[in-house]
Amino acid sequence: MALSGIQIYKMLPQTNCKECSFPTCLAFAMKLAAKQVELSACPYVTEESKAALAESAAPPIRLVTLKANGNEVKAGNEVVLFRHEKTFYHKPGLFIRVRDDQNEDAIKQKVAAADGYQVEYVGIDLFVDGFAVEAASGDPGAFSAAVSAVREATHRPLILIAQDAGVMEAGLRAIDGEHPLIYGANSDTWQAFAELAKQHEAALGVAAPSLEEIADLTEKIKEAGVEDIVIDPMVRDLNTSLILSTQIRRLALKSNFRALGYPMIAFPGDADDPSRESSLAAQAIAKYAGFVVLDTFSPELVYPLMVMRENIYTDPQKPIQVTPGLYPINDPKPTDPVLATTNFSITYFSVANEVEGSGLPAWLLVTDAEGMSVLTAWAAGKFDAERIAKAVKEFGVAEKVSQKRIILPGHVAVLSGELEEELPDWEVRVGPREAVDLPSFMKQAL
């Protein structure tokens, strides 16, 4: 049973040393009770207290990590139902599934295409996290060959799917030494699968048609010595999957029900209607899958899912930022203009992409606005004439340009007079409000 903050406080050293980043031991105890900090943050807790607090301090959803060839995918360790309460930590892994009844060349071709897909989004590289191999044939040899074919085409982590432990063992031998997820254990086969998971240091995926059966299975598997478990409530429609995944998350977080405190896996490709795969995948990312297995790979399917996932799993209290500095675009000369903006990544990439796409050279001065957009930063006092002038001096802009022209975003035209006072040797111009209008402004007005 979870301990209250007061109960935890009684087991702490009560020195109020502040080394845990909290002002008092009581404040730390309250956060520990809420699963918002780790017990290891306290440097002076005794071994006796550690043992007593271990269960209470453990994250409500276990962290499960899949590893292969230096790559890894993590799921779990979440502590809130909604990202605005704090943040989500480990974004769900997107896996592409192949089956062992497919031609080996076709398997390699599909895997290679997905493995090579990478696209930049606001400075973040988006890519497929791993691959799932299913023993559709039921033949150990075919399954082993398919796993080997996938491994030849990629170094990313794998999920192995089989209903028979003997078939699964053949697949595991093909990637000996890795840490995959083996999926397919049920109430009849869990013992054999648990033995394989222990022998090969693999995470174990279990499936059952009810929450009661899942909880019973995870308890048995944990007693058998397997800690890393992934659960599948075996529903494939939007309504029921939303209800059950929310129930599982709520029971794990709010009721500290350890038997369901594991990452979930979703199979959007198993839906009766293939056209609904993207909708099911989007819902699984939002509510609350740790691993999402897709049957279809195409840029038009995976890109929006990756972008949505990135937005959901970005800390709402820490906007995505780029490093402040002076960025050259299209090989600018000393006579080319300086464009000022903030270090909010979407703002930066909107401006940079428009200018770069136009082929026009410019210097882009990115000021430190704590990751806020132009208007938000100006309203908060984080993007003003003093900060812009400071950035001009800090990044040595005057040393790189001979024609001292600086362009302000149109939304903060009010700053032009103040900036002229801060930079008396500079010509201050007011540009358009939207990045999309920058190329025409630069052609006509500069």
BAGU-500382 format. One record per residue (C-alpha): residue number from 1; chain; x, y, z. Coordinates in pm, whole numbers, always signed. Example, Ala and Ser with C-alpha at 12.3 -4.5 7.8 and 13.67 -1.06 7.14 Angstrom:
2
+-----+--------+--------+--------+--------+
: num : chaine :   east :  north :     up :
+-----+--------+--------+--------+--------+
:   1 :      A :  +1230 :   -450 :   +780 :
:   2 :      A :  +1367 :   -106 :   +714 :
+-----+--------+--------+--------+--------+
***
This chain:
446
+-----+--------+--------+--------+--------+
: num : chaine :   east :  north :     up :
+-----+--------+--------+--------+--------+
:   1 :      A :     +0 :     +0 :     +0 :
:   2 :      A :   +124 :   +351 :    -80 :
:   3 :      A :   +255 :   +552 :   +215 :
:   4 :      A :   +139 :   +903 :   +291 :
:   5 :      A :   +376 :  +1199 :   +287 :
:   6 :      A :   +381 :  +1208 :   +668 :
:   7 :      A :   +463 :   +837 :   +689 :
:   8 :      A :   +749 :   +882 :   +444 :
:   9 :      A :   +871 :  +1193 :   +629 :
:  10 :      A :   +914 :   +990 :   +949 :
:  11 :      A :  +1159 :   +760 :   +766 :
:  12 :      A :  +1371 :  +1044 :   +623 :
:  13 :      A :  +1672 :  +1197 :   +804 :
:  14 :      A :  +1475 :  +1519 :   +879 :
:  15 :      A :  +1784 :  +1737 :   +847 :
:  16 :      A :  +1634 :  +1982 :   +594 :
:  17 :      A :  +1970 :  +1986 :   +417 :
:  18 :      A :  +1813 :  +2101 :    +88 :
:  19 :      A :  +2049 :  +1880 :   -116 :
:  20 :      A :  +1742 :  +1713 :   -271 :
:  21 :      A :  +1646 :  +2057 :   -415 :
:  22 :      A :  +1352 :  +2093 :   -176 :
:  23 :      A :  +1348 :  +2335 :   +121 :
:  24 :      A :  +1248 :  +2072 :   +379 :
:  25 :      A :  +1236 :  +1696 :   +420 :
:  26 :      A :   +859 :  +1724 :   +455 :
:  27 :      A :   +832 :  +1890 :   +113 :
:  28 :      A :  +1046 :  +1614 :    -35 :
:  29 :      A :   +833 :  +1349 :   +136 :
:  30 :      A :   +515 :  +1496 :    -11 :
:  31 :      A :   +665 :  +1488 :   -360 :
:  32 :      A :   +786 :  +1132 :   -303 :
:  33 :      A :   +436 :  +1026 :   -199 :
:  34 :      A :   +302 :  +1183 :   -519 :
:  35 :      A :   +558 :   +984 :   -727 :
:  36 :      A :   +707 :  +1308 :   -856 :
:  37 :      A :  +1065 :  +1252 :   -736 :
:  38 :      A :  +1300 :   +958 :   -685 :
:  39 :      A :  +1410 :   +841 :   -340 :
:  40 :      A :  +1771 :   +851 :   -466 :
:  41 :      A :  +1751 :  +1233 :   -458 :
:  42 :      A :  +1799 :  +1216 :    -81 :
:  43 :      A :  +2172 :  +1154 :    -14 :
:  44 :      A :  +2130 :  +1072 :   +355 :
:  45 :      A :  +1843 :   +824 :   +367 :
:  46 :      A :  +1944 :   +510 :   +556 :
:  47 :      A :  +1956 :   +163 :   +402 :
:  48 :      A :  +1685 :    +55 :   +642 :
:  49 :      A :  +1459 :   +335 :   +525 :
:  50 :      A :  +1543 :   +261 :   +162 :
:  51 :      A :  +1422 :    -94 :   +206 :
:  52 :      A :  +1104 :    +22 :   +379 :
:  53 :      A :  +1034 :   +289 :   +120 :
:  54 :      A :  +1132 :    +91 :   -187 :
:  55 :      A :   +779 :    -13 :   -281 :
:  56 :      A :   +629 :   +328 :   -207 :
:  57 :      A :   +908 :   +513 :   -390 :
:  58 :      A :   +893 :   +298 :   -702 :
:  59 :      A :   +737 :   +468 :  -1005 :
:  60 :      A :   +371 :   +369 :  -1050 :
:  61 :      A :   +444 :   +249 :  -1405 :
:  62 :      A :   +760 :    +44 :  -1446 :
:  63 :      A :  +1024 :   +166 :  -1688 :
:  64 :      A :  +1087 :    -93 :  -1961 :
:  65 :      A :  +1384 :    -53 :  -2195 :
:  66 :      A :  +1446 :   -239 :  -2521 :
:  67 :      A :  +1807 :   -240 :  -2642 :
:  68 :      A :  +1993 :   -340 :  -2956 :
:  69 :      A :  +2329 :   -240 :  -3101 :
:  70 :      A :  +2356 :    +79 :  -2899 :
:  71 :      A :  +1997 :   +184 :  -2970 :
:  72 :      A :  +1723 :   +179 :  -2708 :
:  73 :      A :  +1353 :   +250 :  -2665 :
:  74 :      A :  +1212 :   +332 :  -2322 :
:  75 :      A :   +851 :   +326 :  -2208 :
:  76 :      A :   +689 :   +373 :  -1869 :
:  77 :      A :   +791 :   +569 :  -1559 :
:  78 :      A :   +499 :   +808 :  -1611 :
:  79 :      A :   +350 :   +980 :  -1308 :
:  80 :      A :    +52 :  +1181 :  -1437 :
:  81 :      A :   -266 :  +1123 :  -1632 :
:  82 :      A :   -247 :  +1456 :  -1816 :
:  83 :      A :    +68 :  +1626 :  -1942 :
:  84 :      A :    -33 :  +1968 :  -1806 :
:  85 :      A :    -17 :  +1824 :  -1453 :
:  86 :      A :   +359 :  +1788 :  -1494 :
:  87 :      A :   +486 :  +1624 :  -1812 :
:  88 :      A :   +507 :  +1289 :  -1989 :
:  89 :      A :   +857 :  +1145 :  -1994 :
:  90 :      A :   +901 :   +853 :  -2234 :
:  91 :      A :   +730 :   +890 :  -2569 :
:  92 :      A :   +587 :   +564 :  -2708 :
:  93 :      A :   +809 :   +372 :  -2946 :
:  94 :      A :   +680 :   +340 :  -3302 :
:  95 :      A :   +752 :     -4 :  -3448 :
:  96 :      A :   +689 :   -135 :  -3800 :
:  97 :      A :   +571 :   -499 :  -3822 :
:  98 :      A :   +673 :   -764 :  -4073 :
:  99 :      A :   +568 :  -1131 :  -4081 :
: 100 :      A :   +772 :  -1442 :  -4138 :
: 101 :      A :   +539 :  -1568 :  -4413 :
: 102 :      A :   +658 :  -1281 :  -4631 :
: 103 :      A :   +943 :  -1310 :  -4880 :
: 104 :      A :  +1281 :  -1228 :  -4720 :
: 105 :      A :  +1362 :   -972 :  -4988 :
: 106 :      A :  +1026 :   -803 :  -4928 :
: 107 :      A :  +1097 :   -800 :  -4554 :
: 108 :      A :  +1438 :   -641 :  -4605 :
: 109 :      A :  +1299 :   -387 :  -4849 :
: 110 :      A :  +1025 :   -275 :  -4610 :
: 111 :      A :  +1259 :   -261 :  -4313 :
: 112 :      A :  +1531 :    -75 :  -4503 :
: 113 :      A :  +1284 :   +187 :  -4625 :
: 114 :      A :  +1150 :   +248 :  -4274 :
: 115 :      A :  +1494 :   +234 :  -4114 :
: 116 :      A :  +1629 :   +495 :  -4355 :
: 117 :      A :  +1340 :   +735 :  -4306 :
: 118 :      A :  +1443 :  +1040 :  -4105 :
: 119 :      A :  +1306 :  +1392 :  -4112 :
: 120 :      A :  +1386 :  +1707 :  -3916 :
: 121 :      A :  +1108 :  +1879 :  -3726 :
: 122 :      A :  +1192 :  +2203 :  -3542 :
: 123 :      A :  +1547 :  +2082 :  -3492 :
: 124 :      A :  +1447 :  +1732 :  -3378 :
: 125 :      A :  +1528 :  +1423 :  -3585 :
: 126 :      A :  +1221 :  +1203 :  -3623 :
: 127 :      A :  +1260 :   +836 :  -3712 :
: 128 :      A :  +1106 :   +493 :  -3661 :
: 129 :      A :  +1212 :   +345 :  -3326 :
: 130 :      A :  +1219 :    -25 :  -3409 :
: 131 :      A :  +1062 :   -324 :  -3580 :
: 132 :      A :   +831 :   -607 :  -3485 :
: 133 :      A :   +862 :   -955 :  -3634 :
: 134 :      A :   +560 :  -1185 :  -3613 :
: 135 :      A :   +570 :  -1564 :  -3643 :
: 136 :      A :   +266 :  -1586 :  -3869 :
: 137 :      A :   +380 :  -1920 :  -4013 :
: 138 :      A :   +427 :  -2096 :  -3680 :
: 139 :      A :   +752 :  -2244 :  -3816 :
: 140 :      A :  +1064 :  -2192 :  -3597 :
: 141 :      A :  +1295 :  -2194 :  -3898 :
: 142 :      A :  +1094 :  -1938 :  -4089 :
: 143 :      A :  +1069 :  -1716 :  -3784 :
: 144 :      A :  +1443 :  -1731 :  -3719 :
: 145 :      A :  +1515 :  -1650 :  -4083 :
: 146 :      A :  +1277 :  -1353 :  -4076 :
: 147 :      A :  +1436 :  -1216 :  -3758 :
: 148 :      A :  +1781 :  -1252 :  -3915 :
: 149 :      A :  +1662 :  -1075 :  -4231 :
: 150 :      A :  +1531 :   -785 :  -4025 :
: 151 :      A :  +1852 :   -765 :  -3829 :
: 152 :      A :  +2053 :   -745 :  -4152 :
: 153 :      A :  +1852 :   -440 :  -4256 :
: 154 :      A :  +1845 :   -249 :  -3926 :
: 155 :      A :  +2019 :   -210 :  -3591 :
: 156 :      A :  +1713 :    -81 :  -3409 :
: 157 :      A :  +1540 :   -267 :  -3119 :
: 158 :      A :  +1298 :   -549 :  -3196 :
: 159 :      A :   +967 :   -685 :  -3075 :
: 160 :      A :   +925 :  -1058 :  -3139 :
: 161 :      A :   +568 :  -1188 :  -3166 :
: 162 :      A :   +480 :  -1557 :  -3139 :
: 163 :      A :   +216 :  -1772 :  -2974 :
: 164 :      A :   +442 :  -2073 :  -2920 :
: 165 :      A :   +742 :  -2062 :  -2685 :
: 166 :      A :   +943 :  -2297 :  -2906 :
: 167 :      A :   +900 :  -2068 :  -3204 :
: 168 :      A :   +988 :  -1768 :  -2989 :
: 169 :      A :  +1307 :  -1935 :  -2872 :
: 170 :      A :  +1419 :  -1980 :  -3232 :
: 171 :      A :  +1371 :  -1609 :  -3294 :
: 172 :      A :  +1559 :  -1516 :  -2979 :
: 173 :      A :  +1859 :  -1725 :  -3080 :
: 174 :      A :  +1889 :  -1514 :  -3396 :
: 175 :      A :  +1948 :  -1200 :  -3187 :
: 176 :      A :  +2126 :  -1348 :  -2887 :
: 177 :      A :  +2267 :  -1083 :  -2654 :
: 178 :      A :  +2006 :   -817 :  -2728 :
: 179 :      A :  +1721 :   -704 :  -2504 :
: 180 :      A :  +1401 :   -728 :  -2710 :
: 181 :      A :  +1037 :   -746 :  -2612 :
: 182 :      A :   +890 :  -1093 :  -2658 :
: 183 :      A :   +514 :  -1077 :  -2697 :
: 184 :      A :   +251 :  -1347 :  -2687 :
: 185 :      A :   +231 :  -1482 :  -2332 :
: 186 :      A :   -118 :  -1568 :  -2211 :
: 187 :      A :   -277 :  -1766 :  -1926 :
: 188 :      A :   -171 :  -2095 :  -2089 :
: 189 :      A :   +183 :  -2010 :  -2198 :
: 190 :      A :   +312 :  -1754 :  -1947 :
: 191 :      A :   +541 :  -1996 :  -1763 :
: 192 :      A :   +735 :  -2099 :  -2074 :
: 193 :      A :   +755 :  -1738 :  -2191 :
: 194 :      A :   +871 :  -1619 :  -1849 :
: 195 :      A :  +1156 :  -1871 :  -1861 :
: 196 :      A :  +1260 :  -1739 :  -2203 :
: 197 :      A :  +1243 :  -1380 :  -2079 :
: 198 :      A :  +1473 :  -1464 :  -1788 :
: 199 :      A :  +1719 :  -1659 :  -2000 :
: 200 :      A :  +1749 :  -1389 :  -2266 :
: 201 :      A :  +1701 :  -1081 :  -2044 :
: 202 :      A :  +1400 :   -979 :  -2251 :
: 203 :      A :  +1091 :   -783 :  -2157 :
: 204 :      A :   +775 :   -993 :  -2166 :
: 205 :      A :   +451 :   -888 :  -2332 :
: 206 :      A :   +133 :  -1046 :  -2196 :
: 207 :      A :   -218 :  -1041 :  -2341 :
: 208 :      A :   -552 :  -1117 :  -2176 :
: 209 :      A :   -913 :  -1020 :  -2251 :
: 210 :      A :   -984 :   -859 :  -1912 :
: 211 :      A :   -804 :   -641 :  -1661 :
: 212 :      A :   -852 :   -906 :  -1393 :
: 213 :      A :   -673 :  -1167 :  -1603 :
: 214 :      A :   -393 :   -924 :  -1692 :
: 215 :      A :   -340 :   -841 :  -1325 :
: 216 :      A :   -335 :  -1210 :  -1235 :
: 217 :      A :    -79 :  -1282 :  -1507 :
: 218 :      A :   +155 :   -997 :  -1417 :
: 219 :      A :   +155 :  -1102 :  -1051 :
: 220 :      A :   +246 :  -1460 :  -1143 :
: 221 :      A :   +512 :  -1350 :  -1389 :
: 222 :      A :   +666 :  -1112 :  -1136 :
: 223 :      A :   +677 :  -1391 :   -878 :
: 224 :      A :   +852 :  -1605 :  -1139 :
: 225 :      A :  +1132 :  -1349 :  -1153 :
: 226 :      A :  +1045 :  -1131 :  -1453 :
: 227 :      A :  +1021 :   -760 :  -1370 :
: 228 :      A :   +999 :   -601 :  -1715 :
: 229 :      A :   +643 :   -659 :  -1836 :
: 230 :      A :   +433 :   -499 :  -2109 :
: 231 :      A :    +55 :   -550 :  -2114 :
: 232 :      A :   -206 :   -575 :  -2388 :
: 233 :      A :   -579 :   -560 :  -2299 :
: 234 :      A :   -658 :   -712 :  -2642 :
: 235 :      A :   -902 :   -451 :  -2770 :
: 236 :      A :   -869 :   -302 :  -3116 :
: 237 :      A :  -1156 :    -53 :  -3150 :
: 238 :      A :  -1134 :   +317 :  -3061 :
: 239 :      A :  -1400 :   +329 :  -2791 :
: 240 :      A :  -1309 :    +22 :  -2586 :
: 241 :      A :   -935 :    +75 :  -2614 :
: 242 :      A :   -973 :   +432 :  -2489 :
: 243 :      A :  -1181 :   +317 :  -2191 :
: 244 :      A :   -950 :    +33 :  -2091 :
: 245 :      A :   -622 :   +218 :  -2140 :
: 246 :      A :   -754 :   +505 :  -1929 :
: 247 :      A :   -869 :   +262 :  -1658 :
: 248 :      A :   -529 :    +95 :  -1653 :
: 249 :      A :   -344 :   +428 :  -1628 :
: 250 :      A :   -578 :   +557 :  -1359 :
: 251 :      A :   -555 :   +239 :  -1150 :
: 252 :      A :   -176 :   +246 :  -1169 :
: 253 :      A :   -139 :   +614 :  -1082 :
: 254 :      A :   -432 :   +696 :   -857 :
: 255 :      A :   -481 :   +363 :   -679 :
: 256 :      A :   -117 :   +250 :   -694 :
: 257 :      A :   -237 :    -85 :   -828 :
: 258 :      A :    +99 :   -245 :   -903 :
: 259 :      A :    -41 :   -538 :  -1101 :
: 260 :      A :   -132 :   -296 :  -1382 :
: 261 :      A :   +164 :    -61 :  -1338 :
: 262 :      A :   +332 :   -151 :  -1667 :
: 263 :      A :   +360 :     +6 :  -2015 :
: 264 :      A :    +94 :    -94 :  -2266 :
: 265 :      A :   +137 :   -211 :  -2623 :
: 266 :      A :   -103 :   -129 :  -2906 :
: 267 :      A :   -156 :   -291 :  -3247 :
: 268 :      A :   -344 :    -41 :  -3467 :
: 269 :      A :   -284 :   -263 :  -3769 :
: 270 :      A :   -504 :   -535 :  -3618 :
: 271 :      A :   -819 :   -330 :  -3673 :
: 272 :      A :  -1083 :   -481 :  -3903 :
: 273 :      A :  -1064 :   -172 :  -4124 :
: 274 :      A :   -705 :    -97 :  -4238 :
: 275 :      A :   -799 :   +263 :  -4314 :
: 276 :      A :   -842 :   +322 :  -3939 :
: 277 :      A :   -484 :   +230 :  -3855 :
: 278 :      A :   -372 :   +593 :  -3835 :
: 279 :      A :   -666 :   +692 :  -3610 :
: 280 :      A :   -603 :   +402 :  -3373 :
: 281 :      A :   -231 :   +480 :  -3368 :
: 282 :      A :   -295 :   +845 :  -3287 :
: 283 :      A :   -524 :   +751 :  -2999 :
: 284 :      A :   -273 :   +496 :  -2870 :
: 285 :      A :     -2 :   +763 :  -2861 :
: 286 :      A :   -226 :  +1001 :  -2669 :
: 287 :      A :   -388 :   +740 :  -2440 :
: 288 :      A :   -147 :   +575 :  -2321 :
: 289 :      A :    +55 :   +318 :  -2514 :
: 290 :      A :   +425 :   +264 :  -2448 :
: 291 :      A :   +480 :    +73 :  -2774 :
: 292 :      A :   +277 :   +118 :  -3093 :
: 293 :      A :   +310 :   -148 :  -3366 :
: 294 :      A :   +216 :    -36 :  -3717 :
: 295 :      A :   +165 :   -264 :  -4015 :
: 296 :      A :   +190 :    +15 :  -4271 :
: 297 :      A :   +498 :   +221 :  -4336 :
: 298 :      A :   +466 :   +535 :  -4541 :
: 299 :      A :   +591 :   +888 :  -4476 :
: 300 :      A :   +238 :  +1027 :  -4495 :
: 301 :      A :   +131 :   +792 :  -4212 :
: 302 :      A :   +429 :   +805 :  -3976 :
: 303 :      A :   +523 :  +1172 :  -4007 :
: 304 :      A :   +202 :  +1317 :  -3855 :
: 305 :      A :   +213 :  +1050 :  -3584 :
: 306 :      A :   +571 :  +1144 :  -3498 :
: 307 :      A :   +492 :  +1515 :  -3490 :
: 308 :      A :   +187 :  +1458 :  -3271 :
: 309 :      A :   +390 :  +1236 :  -3039 :
: 310 :      A :   +663 :  +1501 :  -3014 :
: 311 :      A :   +410 :  +1769 :  -2924 :
: 312 :      A :   +240 :  +1554 :  -2659 :
: 313 :      A :   +568 :  +1445 :  -2500 :
: 314 :      A :   +725 :  +1791 :  -2488 :
: 315 :      A :   +742 :  +1933 :  -2135 :
: 316 :      A :   +464 :  +2197 :  -2132 :
: 317 :      A :   +670 :  +2406 :  -1889 :
: 318 :      A :   +980 :  +2399 :  -2112 :
: 319 :      A :   +919 :  +2512 :  -2471 :
: 320 :      A :  +1141 :  +2363 :  -2739 :
: 321 :      A :  +1431 :  +2603 :  -2782 :
: 322 :      A :  +1724 :  +2663 :  -3013 :
: 323 :      A :  +2057 :  +2799 :  -2897 :
: 324 :      A :  +2076 :  +3179 :  -2914 :
: 325 :      A :  +2333 :  +3308 :  -3162 :
: 326 :      A :  +2392 :  +3453 :  -3507 :
: 327 :      A :  +2298 :  +3209 :  -3783 :
: 328 :      A :  +2404 :  +3264 :  -4148 :
: 329 :      A :  +2143 :  +3170 :  -4409 :
: 330 :      A :  +2228 :  +3121 :  -4777 :
: 331 :      A :  +2593 :  +3228 :  -4731 :
: 332 :      A :  +2532 :  +3595 :  -4644 :
: 333 :      A :  +2782 :  +3875 :  -4712 :
: 334 :      A :  +2866 :  +4164 :  -4476 :
: 335 :      A :  +2620 :  +4382 :  -4671 :
: 336 :      A :  +2322 :  +4153 :  -4610 :
: 337 :      A :  +2054 :  +4232 :  -4346 :
: 338 :      A :  +2021 :  +4103 :  -3993 :
: 339 :      A :  +1683 :  +3955 :  -3896 :
: 340 :      A :  +1600 :  +3947 :  -3524 :
: 341 :      A :  +1379 :  +3680 :  -3366 :
: 342 :      A :  +1343 :  +3471 :  -3049 :
: 343 :      A :  +1478 :  +3127 :  -2966 :
: 344 :      A :  +1139 :  +2952 :  -2967 :
: 345 :      A :  +1216 :  +2666 :  -3205 :
: 346 :      A :   +899 :  +2691 :  -3414 :
: 347 :      A :   +957 :  +3065 :  -3460 :
: 348 :      A :  +1320 :  +3007 :  -3553 :
: 349 :      A :  +1247 :  +2735 :  -3807 :
: 350 :      A :   +955 :  +2925 :  -3956 :
: 351 :      A :  +1179 :  +3224 :  -4026 :
: 352 :      A :  +1484 :  +3021 :  -4127 :
: 353 :      A :  +1291 :  +2795 :  -4365 :
: 354 :      A :  +1116 :  +3084 :  -4540 :
: 355 :      A :  +1441 :  +3276 :  -4594 :
: 356 :      A :  +1638 :  +2967 :  -4692 :
: 357 :      A :  +1368 :  +2857 :  -4936 :
: 358 :      A :  +1369 :  +3200 :  -5103 :
: 359 :      A :  +1742 :  +3177 :  -5174 :
: 360 :      A :  +1795 :  +3524 :  -5024 :
: 361 :      A :  +2101 :  +3566 :  -4797 :
: 362 :      A :  +2058 :  +3704 :  -4445 :
: 363 :      A :  +2191 :  +3686 :  -4093 :
: 364 :      A :  +1943 :  +3551 :  -3837 :
: 365 :      A :  +1997 :  +3689 :  -3487 :
: 366 :      A :  +1834 :  +3456 :  -3234 :
: 367 :      A :  +1796 :  +3617 :  -2892 :
: 368 :      A :  +1740 :  +3437 :  -2564 :
: 369 :      A :  +1369 :  +3475 :  -2487 :
: 370 :      A :  +1348 :  +3162 :  -2267 :
: 371 :      A :  +1192 :  +2966 :  -2551 :
: 372 :      A :   +893 :  +3198 :  -2602 :
: 373 :      A :   +746 :  +3314 :  -2931 :
: 374 :      A :   +783 :  +3677 :  -3036 :
: 375 :      A :   +454 :  +3814 :  -2902 :
: 376 :      A :   +458 :  +3600 :  -2588 :
: 377 :      A :   +817 :  +3699 :  -2510 :
: 378 :      A :   +746 :  +4068 :  -2570 :
: 379 :      A :   +440 :  +4056 :  -2341 :
: 380 :      A :   +647 :  +3882 :  -2072 :
: 381 :      A :   +933 :  +4131 :  -2101 :
: 382 :      A :  +1169 :  +3868 :  -2241 :
: 383 :      A :  +1209 :  +4021 :  -2589 :
: 384 :      A :  +1283 :  +4392 :  -2572 :
: 385 :      A :  +1528 :  +4646 :  -2713 :
: 386 :      A :  +1778 :  +4589 :  -2434 :
: 387 :      A :  +1790 :  +4213 :  -2492 :
: 388 :      A :  +1820 :  +4251 :  -2869 :
: 389 :      A :  +2103 :  +4504 :  -2831 :
: 390 :      A :  +2275 :  +4276 :  -2582 :
: 391 :      A :  +2256 :  +3988 :  -2832 :
: 392 :      A :  +2403 :  +4209 :  -3106 :
: 393 :      A :  +2704 :  +4280 :  -2887 :
: 394 :      A :  +2733 :  +3932 :  -2735 :
: 395 :      A :  +2746 :  +3756 :  -3073 :
: 396 :      A :  +2972 :  +4013 :  -3239 :
: 397 :      A :  +2723 :  +4102 :  -3511 :
: 398 :      A :  +2887 :  +4437 :  -3588 :
: 399 :      A :  +3212 :  +4258 :  -3669 :
: 400 :      A :  +3043 :  +4044 :  -3937 :
: 401 :      A :  +2836 :  +4307 :  -4118 :
: 402 :      A :  +2940 :  +4628 :  -4285 :
: 403 :      A :  +2589 :  +4761 :  -4348 :
: 404 :      A :  +2430 :  +4780 :  -4006 :
: 405 :      A :  +2064 :  +4701 :  -4077 :
: 406 :      A :  +1852 :  +4505 :  -3834 :
: 407 :      A :  +1495 :  +4393 :  -3910 :
: 408 :      A :  +1242 :  +4361 :  -3626 :
: 409 :      A :   +938 :  +4130 :  -3646 :
: 410 :      A :   +630 :  +4331 :  -3737 :
: 411 :      A :   +447 :  +4225 :  -3422 :
: 412 :      A :   +696 :  +4423 :  -3208 :
: 413 :      A :   +723 :  +4737 :  -3422 :
: 414 :      A :   +678 :  +4932 :  -3098 :
: 415 :      A :  +1038 :  +4840 :  -3007 :
: 416 :      A :  +1194 :  +5022 :  -3304 :
: 417 :      A :  +1244 :  +5356 :  -3129 :
: 418 :      A :  +1388 :  +5197 :  -2818 :
: 419 :      A :  +1623 :  +4981 :  -3025 :
: 420 :      A :  +1751 :  +5287 :  -3212 :
: 421 :      A :  +1848 :  +5433 :  -2875 :
: 422 :      A :  +2023 :  +5110 :  -2775 :
: 423 :      A :  +2197 :  +5079 :  -3115 :
: 424 :      A :  +2251 :  +5436 :  -3239 :
: 425 :      A :  +2483 :  +5326 :  -3522 :
: 426 :      A :  +2226 :  +5085 :  -3667 :
: 427 :      A :  +1942 :  +5129 :  -3910 :
: 428 :      A :  +1634 :  +4969 :  -3751 :
: 429 :      A :  +1363 :  +4850 :  -3988 :
: 430 :      A :  +1026 :  +4689 :  -3915 :
: 431 :      A :   +957 :  +4371 :  -4111 :
: 432 :      A :   +634 :  +4179 :  -4175 :
: 433 :      A :   +432 :  +4013 :  -3902 :
: 434 :      A :   +441 :  +3665 :  -4056 :
: 435 :      A :   +748 :  +3468 :  -4161 :
: 436 :      A :   +584 :  +3370 :  -4489 :
: 437 :      A :   +595 :  +3738 :  -4598 :
: 438 :      A :   +968 :  +3779 :  -4535 :
: 439 :      A :  +1093 :  +3688 :  -4886 :
: 440 :      A :   +873 :  +3946 :  -5060 :
: 441 :      A :   +965 :  +4208 :  -4796 :
: 442 :      A :  +1336 :  +4143 :  -4845 :
: 443 :      A :  +1305 :  +4167 :  -5225 :
: 444 :      A :  +1105 :  +4488 :  -5223 :
: 445 :      A :  +1221 :  +4683 :  -4919 :
: 446 :      A :  +1590 :  +4593 :  -4878 :
+-----+--------+--------+--------+--------+
***
